[in-house]
Amino acid sequence: CTGGGQLPVIKPATATMALPNSNTDPSGLLNGAVVQGPASIQVTSNGQRDAITVMVGALVNVTIDAEWTGSEHGLENITLFTYEEPGIPNGGVMSHLTCMGEGMRCNPVRRTFAWTPAPTQHGRVHTMCFVAHPVTPALAACPSAYRCVDITVHAPTLQWVGATPQHDLLVHSAVGCTLTVCPEVEDTSRVYNVDVNPVPGTMPPGAQFDVACEARPQSGSLHPLWPALAYPMRSTTGCKRCMHWEAVRGLETQNFTACFTGTDRDGLESIRTCLRIYVPKCKYCVQEGDTLHSINKKYRLNSNWLQLWNSNGIGEIGGHPLSPATAFPDPDGISNGHSVINLGPSYEMKQGESLNALAASFRTTIRKLLDVNPDIVDSADVH
């Protein structure tokens, strides 16, 4: 090469990214106005290498410019090649060469790469490398230095937050109590929107799950992946959905494991959490309008309301910490909203003891014992 060895130069890449739909600036800088894409995104350069971070489903355009300057070579035509190895990411399209000089002279030149990353490409770094060559054969020994562009397809970082129960937590939910469990998930990188769903086949019988997410606004600042070079990019939210369930009579002593998955809406990553639910025996959640007399009648207890009150007039002795009963010094004060009461004493049968003997001891009948002990299917099974 002549002219002091000056070579063609590939300039640092520039890039834009357009999201699948319009998004609102989370910082409030535009007063909540809808921001249309595409928008410029940051390109970090280090020597002859550029780095860009993008997201799945967004249309990315990367522009590469090259030129050969100087009094001796400013009129020379050049071309810009993409190296076959590593090539371009699957699904991407590289434009033909655009000549940007006066009179359609190919100096400077430009090529543009367009790509919408697919879900299977998340979490990976995709690299393209370029070189500029003079068109004149006599100057073939004057190529530019390589310049590479590394495109990282950002992966979500999902996390359970808020009131999400600890994984594998055990809770007791007595008959009549409304159990509300609200798993909440977010992408801590604030790039992807998320959702929460129940794992099929794990919900307790009759449980209801919220149809839609309760939107959970996240941080009010722009994510550092995409500083506001041109326009703010996106506002992401977490998601909270609740399971509502009331145990009914007949489920006493049964165990359930309700599981939930948190996912991003592009289906890239998922996390799972489960809650163990036990329905305690001889416990009842007081409903509005209940009285000790009506509860006694509802359960066909072989007692009167005074005996039921005696079981709940003072605090429990040796009660289970996950389903404590509420003490009611005033028998008229039980209708205070979903407090738990004891329906009667609990008794652990001895070896060889029969239900007949037990019924006689407690002055009741086998039928009534079976009615409040649904886990005993047949009295003959008790030994």
PARO-721440 format. One line per field, with one value per residue (C-alpha): residue number from 0; x, y, z. Coordinates in nm, 2 decimals, padded with zeros to 4 digits. Example, Ala and Ser with C-alpha at 12.3 -4.5 7.8 and 13.67 -1.06 7.14 Angstrom:
% residues 2
k	0 | 1
u	01.23 | 01.37
v	-00.45 | -00.11
w	00.78 | 00.71
END
This chain:
% residues 383
k	0 | 1 | 2 | 3 | 4 | 5 | 6 | 7 | 8 | 9 | 10 | 11 | 12 | 13 | 14 | 15 | 16 | 17 | 18 | 19 | 20 | 21 | 22 | 23 | 24 | 25 | 26 | 27 | 28 | 29 | 30 | 31 | 32 | 33 | 34 | 35 | 36 | 37 | 38 | 39 | 40 | 41 | 42 | 43 | 44 | 45 | 46 | 47 | 48 | 49 | 50 | 51 | 52 | 53 | 54 | 55 | 56 | 57 | 58 | 59 | 60 | 61 | 62 | 63 | 64 | 65 | 66 | 67 | 68 | 69 | 70 | 71 | 72 | 73 | 74 | 75 | 76 | 77 | 78 | 79 | 80 | 81 | 82 | 83 | 84 | 85 | 86 | 87 | 88 | 89 | 90 | 91 | 92 | 93 | 94 | 95 | 96 | 97 | 98 | 99 | 100 | 101 | 102 | 103 | 104 | 105 | 106 | 107 | 108 | 109 | 110 | 111 | 112 | 113 | 114 | 115 | 116 | 117 | 118 | 119 | 120 | 121 | 122 | 123 | 124 | 125 | 126 | 127 | 128 | 129 | 130 | 131 | 132 | 133 | 134 | 135 | 136 | 137 | 138 | 139 | 140 | 141 | 142 | 143 | 144 | 145 | 146 | 147 | 148 | 149 | 150 | 151 | 152 | 153 | 154 | 155 | 156 | 157 | 158 | 159 | 160 | 161 | 162 | 163 | 164 | 165 | 166 | 167 | 168 | 169 | 170 | 171 | 172 | 173 | 174 | 175 | 176 | 177 | 178 | 179 | 180 | 181 | 182 | 183 | 184 | 185 | 186 | 187 | 188 | 189 | 190 | 191 | 192 | 193 | 194 | 195 | 196 | 197 | 198 | 199 | 200 | 201 | 202 | 203 | 204 | 205 | 206 | 207 | 208 | 209 | 210 | 211 | 212 | 213 | 214 | 215 | 216 | 217 | 218 | 219 | 220 | 221 | 222 | 223 | 224 | 225 | 226 | 227 | 228 | 229 | 230 | 231 | 232 | 233 | 234 | 235 | 236 | 237 | 238 | 239 | 240 | 241 | 242 | 243 | 244 | 245 | 246 | 247 | 248 | 249 | 250 | 251 | 252 | 253 | 254 | 255 | 256 | 257 | 258 | 259 | 260 | 261 | 262 | 263 | 264 | 265 | 266 | 267 | 268 | 269 | 270 | 271 | 272 | 273 | 274 | 275 | 276 | 277 | 278 | 279 | 280 | 281 | 282 | 283 | 284 | 285 | 286 | 287 | 288 | 289 | 290 | 291 | 292 | 293 | 294 | 295 | 296 | 297 | 298 | 299 | 300 | 301 | 302 | 303 | 304 | 305 | 306 | 307 | 308 | 309 | 310 | 311 | 312 | 313 | 314 | 315 | 316 | 317 | 318 | 319 | 320 | 321 | 322 | 323 | 324 | 325 | 326 | 327 | 328 | 329 | 330 | 331 | 332 | 333 | 334 | 335 | 336 | 337 | 338 | 339 | 340 | 341 | 342 | 343 | 344 | 345 | 346 | 347 | 348 | 349 | 350 | 351 | 352 | 353 | 354 | 355 | 356 | 357 | 358 | 359 | 360 | 361 | 362 | 363 | 364 | 365 | 366 | 367 | 368 | 369 | 370 | 371 | 372 | 373 | 374 | 375 | 376 | 377 | 378 | 379 | 380 | 381 | 382
u	00.00 | 00.11 | 00.05 | 00.22 | 00.04 | -00.30 | -00.57 | -00.95 | -01.13 | -01.44 | -01.62 | -01.78 | -02.12 | -02.44 | -02.77 | -03.14 | -03.39 | -03.77 | -03.99 | -04.28 | -04.52 | -04.52 | -04.39 | -04.41 | -04.11 | -04.09 | -03.89 | -04.18 | -03.96 | -04.21 | -04.51 | -04.63 | -04.65 | -04.62 | -04.28 | -04.26 | -03.96 | -03.70 | -03.48 | -03.10 | -02.93 | -02.59 | -02.29 | -01.99 | -01.66 | -01.32 | -01.06 | -01.18 | -01.47 | -01.82 | -02.07 | -02.45 | -02.72 | -03.06 | -03.38 | -03.58 | -03.86 | -03.72 | -03.62 | -03.25 | -03.07 | -02.69 | -02.52 | -02.16 | -01.98 | -01.64 | -01.43 | -01.09 | -00.98 | -00.68 | -00.58 | -00.45 | -00.73 | -01.04 | -01.15 | -01.09 | -01.39 | -01.40 | -01.62 | -01.73 | -01.74 | -01.88 | -01.66 | -01.81 | -01.68 | -01.85 | -02.10 | -02.42 | -02.68 | -02.95 | -03.25 | -03.06 | -03.04 | -02.73 | -02.81 | -02.63 | -02.35 | -02.47 | -02.24 | -02.25 | -01.99 | -02.06 | -02.18 | -02.25 | -01.89 | -01.83 | -01.64 | -01.77 | -01.98 | -02.25 | -02.41 | -02.70 | -02.78 | -03.14 | -03.24 | -03.52 | -03.37 | -03.57 | -03.64 | -03.39 | -03.11 | -03.15 | -02.86 | -02.60 | -02.34 | -02.36 | -02.06 | -02.01 | -01.68 | -01.62 | -01.33 | -01.31 | -01.12 | -01.02 | -01.19 | -00.88 | -00.69 | -00.35 | -00.46 | -00.58 | -00.30 | -00.46 | -00.75 | -00.88 | -00.83 | -01.10 | -01.39 | -01.63 | -01.97 | -02.07 | -02.45 | -02.57 | -02.93 | -03.03 | -03.19 | -03.44 | -03.35 | -03.67 | -03.72 | -04.01 | -04.08 | -04.35 | -04.57 | -04.48 | -04.46 | -04.13 | -04.09 | -04.23 | -04.39 | -04.65 | -04.97 | -05.29 | -05.62 | -05.92 | -06.27 | -06.44 | -06.12 | -06.04 | -05.68 | -05.54 | -05.19 | -05.04 | -04.72 | -04.55 | -04.26 | -04.05 | -03.76 | -03.49 | -03.31 | -03.63 | -03.62 | -03.90 | -04.26 | -04.36 | -04.66 | -04.76 | -04.96 | -05.07 | -04.91 | -05.19 | -05.32 | -05.18 | -05.46 | -05.68 | -06.03 | -06.24 | -05.95 | -05.98 | -05.69 | -05.69 | -05.75 | -05.53 | -05.21 | -05.22 | -04.96 | -04.68 | -04.48 | -04.11 | -03.83 | -03.90 | -03.56 | -03.44 | -03.26 | -02.88 | -02.88 | -03.04 | -02.95 | -03.17 | -02.95 | -03.25 | -03.57 | -03.66 | -03.73 | -03.96 | -04.15 | -04.17 | -04.38 | -04.39 | -04.69 | -04.90 | -05.18 | -05.36 | -05.51 | -05.83 | -05.95 | -06.18 | -06.16 | -06.50 | -06.61 | -06.48 | -06.13 | -06.01 | -05.66 | -05.60 | -05.28 | -05.24 | -04.94 | -05.02 | -04.74 | -04.69 | -04.46 | -04.32 | -04.23 | -04.14 | -04.40 | -04.16 | -04.12 | -03.75 | -03.71 | -03.93 | -03.91 | -04.13 | -04.25 | -04.49 | -04.70 | -04.80 | -05.16 | -05.30 | -05.66 | -05.67 | -05.93 | -06.17 | -06.12 | -06.37 | -06.35 | -06.63 | -06.84 | -07.04 | -07.36 | -07.25 | -07.33 | -07.22 | -07.57 | -07.57 | -07.22 | -07.33 | -07.63 | -07.43 | -07.19 | -07.46 | -07.24 | -07.36 | -07.34 | -07.49 | -07.35 | -07.21 | -06.99 | -06.87 | -06.79 | -06.60 | -06.37 | -06.29 | -06.33 | -05.96 | -05.65 | -05.55 | -05.33 | -05.08 | -05.25 | -05.08 | -04.89 | -05.00 | -05.37 | -05.43 | -05.78 | -05.92 | -06.03 | -06.37 | -06.44 | -06.77 | -06.99 | -07.17 | -06.84 | -06.75 | -06.88 | -06.58 | -06.48 | -06.29 | -06.16 | -06.08 | -06.26 | -06.22 | -06.52 | -06.43 | -06.15 | -05.90 | -05.83 | -05.56 | -05.69 | -05.50 | -05.41 | -05.70 | -05.96 | -06.28 | -06.50 | -06.79 | -06.59 | -06.48 | -06.84 | -06.96 | -06.68 | -06.77 | -07.15 | -07.19 | -07.25 | -07.02 | -07.21 | -07.13 | -06.76 | -06.73 | -06.90 | -06.63 | -06.35 | -06.38 | -06.04 | -06.20 | -06.38 | -06.50 | -06.52 | -06.38 | -06.06 | -06.00 | -05.80
v	00.00 | 00.35 | 00.68 | 00.58 | 00.25 | 00.40 | 00.13 | 00.12 | 00.16 | 00.00 | 00.23 | 00.12 | -00.03 | 00.14 | -00.04 | 00.01 | -00.22 | -00.22 | -00.41 | -00.62 | -00.35 | 00.00 | 00.05 | 00.32 | 00.49 | 00.36 | 00.66 | 00.90 | 01.13 | 01.13 | 01.16 | 00.82 | 00.88 | 00.58 | 00.55 | 00.39 | 00.18 | 00.14 | 00.32 | 00.36 | 00.12 | 00.14 | -00.02 | -00.07 | -00.07 | -00.21 | -00.18 | -00.36 | -00.53 | -00.40 | -00.54 | -00.51 | -00.66 | -00.73 | -00.93 | -01.21 | -01.10 | -00.75 | -00.65 | -00.56 | -00.36 | -00.33 | -00.09 | -00.13 | 00.15 | 00.15 | 00.41 | 00.47 | 00.83 | 01.04 | 01.23 | 00.92 | 00.67 | 00.89 | 00.81 | 00.44 | 00.20 | -00.05 | -00.33 | -00.48 | -00.85 | -01.07 | -01.35 | -01.70 | -01.81 | -01.74 | -01.60 | -01.44 | -01.56 | -01.80 | -01.61 | -01.29 | -01.11 | -00.91 | -00.64 | -00.59 | -00.33 | 00.03 | 00.28 | 00.61 | 00.82 | 01.10 | 00.98 | 00.64 | 00.59 | 00.29 | 00.48 | 00.50 | 00.19 | 00.04 | -00.29 | -00.35 | -00.66 | -00.72 | -00.99 | -01.09 | -01.33 | -01.65 | -01.80 | -02.08 | -01.81 | -01.65 | -01.65 | -01.68 | -01.45 | -01.44 | -01.29 | -01.14 | -01.02 | -00.79 | -00.67 | -00.40 | -00.45 | -00.22 | -00.31 | -00.24 | -00.57 | -00.39 | -00.27 | -00.61 | -00.62 | -00.32 | -00.47 | -00.31 | -00.46 | -00.71 | -00.57 | -00.80 | -00.74 | -00.95 | -00.96 | -01.10 | -01.22 | -01.14 | -01.42 | -01.34 | -01.37 | -01.49 | -01.46 | -01.52 | -01.20 | -01.04 | -01.26 | -01.58 | -01.86 | -02.02 | -02.34 | -02.65 | -02.45 | -02.64 | -02.46 | -02.58 | -02.47 | -02.57 | -02.65 | -02.32 | -02.11 | -01.93 | -01.99 | -01.72 | -01.78 | -01.52 | -01.62 | -01.32 | -01.33 | -01.08 | -01.06 | -00.90 | -00.78 | -00.58 | -00.69 | -00.94 | -00.94 | -01.24 | -01.46 | -01.70 | -02.02 | -02.32 | -02.65 | -02.86 | -03.13 | -02.98 | -02.75 | -02.86 | -02.96 | -02.65 | -02.41 | -02.09 | -01.91 | -01.55 | -01.53 | -01.23 | -01.10 | -00.82 | -00.60 | -00.53 | -00.22 | -00.25 | 00.00 | 00.34 | 00.38 | 00.28 | -00.05 | 00.00 | -00.24 | 00.03 | 00.38 | 00.65 | 00.74 | 00.82 | 00.70 | 00.50 | 00.15 | -00.04 | -00.07 | -00.42 | -00.55 | -00.84 | -01.05 | -01.16 | -01.42 | -01.57 | -01.91 | -01.90 | -02.22 | -02.32 | -02.67 | -02.84 | -03.12 | -03.46 | -03.33 | -03.34 | -03.51 | -03.48 | -03.34 | -03.13 | -02.99 | -02.69 | -02.59 | -02.28 | -02.18 | -01.84 | -01.78 | -01.50 | -01.45 | -01.55 | -01.90 | -01.87 | -01.96 | -02.08 | -02.13 | -02.34 | -02.33 | -02.55 | -02.52 | -02.81 | -02.78 | -03.00 | -02.99 | -03.04 | -03.25 | -03.12 | -02.76 | -02.53 | -02.17 | -01.96 | -01.80 | -01.48 | -01.54 | -01.86 | -01.93 | -02.20 | -02.35 | -02.34 | -02.50 | -02.77 | -02.84 | -02.83 | -03.10 | -03.30 | -03.30 | -03.50 | -03.20 | -02.87 | -02.52 | -02.50 | -02.80 | -02.65 | -02.33 | -02.52 | -02.65 | -02.29 | -02.07 | -02.07 | -02.11 | -02.45 | -02.68 | -02.85 | -02.71 | -02.73 | -02.41 | -02.42 | -02.43 | -02.27 | -02.23 | -01.90 | -01.86 | -01.70 | -01.59 | -01.46 | -01.72 | -01.44 | -01.32 | -01.60 | -01.44 | -01.22 | -01.35 | -01.67 | -01.75 | -02.12 | -02.32 | -02.67 | -02.89 | -03.12 | -03.30 | -03.51 | -03.86 | -04.11 | -04.46 | -04.74 | -05.07 | -05.30 | -05.03 | -05.04 | -04.76 | -04.92 | -04.87 | -04.52 | -04.42 | -04.54 | -04.36 | -04.03 | -04.09 | -04.07 | -04.31 | -04.48 | -04.29 | -03.95 | -04.05 | -04.15 | -03.82 | -03.61 | -03.85 | -03.88 | -04.04 | -04.35 | -04.52 | -04.83 | -04.89 | -05.24 | -05.08 | -04.94 | -05.17
w	00.00 | -00.07 | 00.11 | 00.43 | 00.45 | 00.53 | 00.51 | 00.48 | 00.82 | 00.95 | 01.19 | 01.51 | 01.46 | 01.53 | 01.62 | 01.67 | 01.83 | 01.77 | 02.02 | 01.90 | 02.02 | 02.15 | 02.50 | 02.76 | 02.92 | 03.28 | 03.40 | 03.33 | 03.12 | 02.84 | 03.08 | 03.00 | 02.63 | 02.40 | 02.25 | 01.90 | 01.79 | 01.66 | 01.90 | 01.91 | 02.16 | 02.31 | 02.13 | 02.35 | 02.16 | 02.27 | 02.00 | 01.69 | 01.87 | 01.93 | 02.18 | 02.17 | 02.39 | 02.25 | 02.35 | 02.20 | 01.96 | 01.89 | 01.55 | 01.56 | 01.29 | 01.30 | 01.06 | 00.96 | 00.77 | 00.61 | 00.42 | 00.28 | 00.33 | 00.23 | -00.08 | -00.25 | -00.18 | -00.12 | -00.48 | -00.46 | -00.45 | -00.17 | -00.07 | 00.27 | 00.34 | 00.61 | 00.71 | 00.65 | 00.99 | 01.22 | 00.96 | 01.07 | 01.33 | 01.20 | 01.08 | 01.01 | 00.68 | 00.56 | 00.31 | -00.02 | -00.03 | -00.03 | -00.20 | -00.02 | -00.21 | -00.45 | -00.79 | -00.64 | -00.57 | -00.34 | -00.08 | 00.19 | 00.19 | 00.42 | 00.50 | 00.74 | 00.93 | 01.03 | 01.28 | 01.52 | 01.77 | 01.82 | 02.17 | 02.10 | 02.06 | 02.41 | 02.65 | 02.38 | 02.22 | 01.84 | 01.66 | 01.31 | 01.16 | 00.88 | 00.65 | 00.39 | 00.07 | -00.22 | -00.54 | -00.76 | -00.79 | -00.76 | -00.41 | -00.29 | -00.03 | 00.14 | 00.35 | 00.66 | 01.00 | 01.11 | 01.30 | 01.49 | 01.65 | 01.94 | 01.99 | 02.32 | 02.34 | 02.69 | 02.90 | 03.17 | 03.54 | 03.71 | 04.08 | 04.32 | 04.51 | 04.73 | 04.93 | 04.74 | 05.00 | 05.07 | 04.85 | 05.01 | 05.30 | 05.50 | 05.59 | 05.76 | 05.62 | 05.83 | 05.69 | 05.60 | 05.59 | 05.27 | 05.18 | 04.95 | 04.81 | 04.58 | 04.40 | 04.24 | 03.99 | 03.82 | 03.58 | 03.79 | 03.48 | 03.39 | 03.03 | 02.98 | 03.09 | 03.30 | 03.40 | 03.68 | 03.62 | 03.83 | 03.75 | 03.59 | 03.83 | 04.15 | 04.26 | 04.55 | 04.45 | 04.38 | 04.39 | 04.18 | 04.02 | 03.91 | 03.53 | 03.48 | 03.63 | 03.88 | 03.72 | 03.95 | 03.85 | 03.88 | 03.91 | 03.76 | 03.59 | 03.24 | 03.23 | 03.19 | 02.90 | 02.69 | 02.81 | 02.66 | 02.36 | 02.15 | 02.32 | 02.62 | 02.53 | 02.76 | 03.08 | 03.22 | 03.51 | 03.74 | 03.78 | 04.08 | 04.06 | 04.35 | 04.43 | 04.64 | 04.81 | 05.08 | 05.23 | 05.26 | 05.50 | 05.41 | 05.33 | 05.69 | 05.72 | 05.35 | 05.21 | 04.89 | 04.71 | 04.50 | 04.26 | 04.04 | 03.76 | 03.69 | 03.33 | 03.09 | 02.82 | 02.55 | 02.71 | 02.76 | 03.13 | 03.41 | 03.79 | 04.01 | 04.37 | 04.57 | 04.88 | 05.10 | 05.24 | 05.52 | 05.63 | 06.01 | 06.18 | 06.44 | 06.33 | 06.18 | 06.04 | 06.18 | 05.90 | 05.92 | 06.10 | 06.28 | 06.64 | 06.87 | 06.84 | 06.45 | 06.44 | 06.68 | 06.46 | 06.13 | 06.25 | 06.44 | 06.74 | 07.04 | 07.27 | 07.32 | 07.26 | 07.61 | 07.56 | 07.23 | 07.42 | 07.69 | 07.41 | 07.30 | 07.61 | 07.69 | 07.49 | 07.36 | 07.55 | 07.32 | 07.00 | 06.67 | 06.59 | 06.22 | 06.31 | 06.65 | 06.77 | 06.88 | 07.24 | 07.30 | 07.65 | 07.53 | 07.36 | 07.16 | 07.02 | 06.78 | 06.47 | 06.43 | 06.08 | 06.00 | 06.34 | 06.40 | 06.67 | 06.80 | 06.73 | 07.02 | 07.19 | 07.00 | 07.12 | 07.01 | 07.01 | 07.19 | 07.04 | 07.02 | 07.12 | 06.92 | 06.79 | 06.99 | 07.31 | 07.21 | 07.13 | 07.47 | 07.65 | 07.48 | 07.49 | 07.12 | 06.83 | 06.57 | 06.30 | 06.45 | 06.51 | 06.14 | 06.04 | 06.20 | 06.11 | 05.73 | 05.71 | 05.87 | 05.58 | 05.77 | 06.14 | 06.08 | 05.97 | 06.32 | 06.55
END
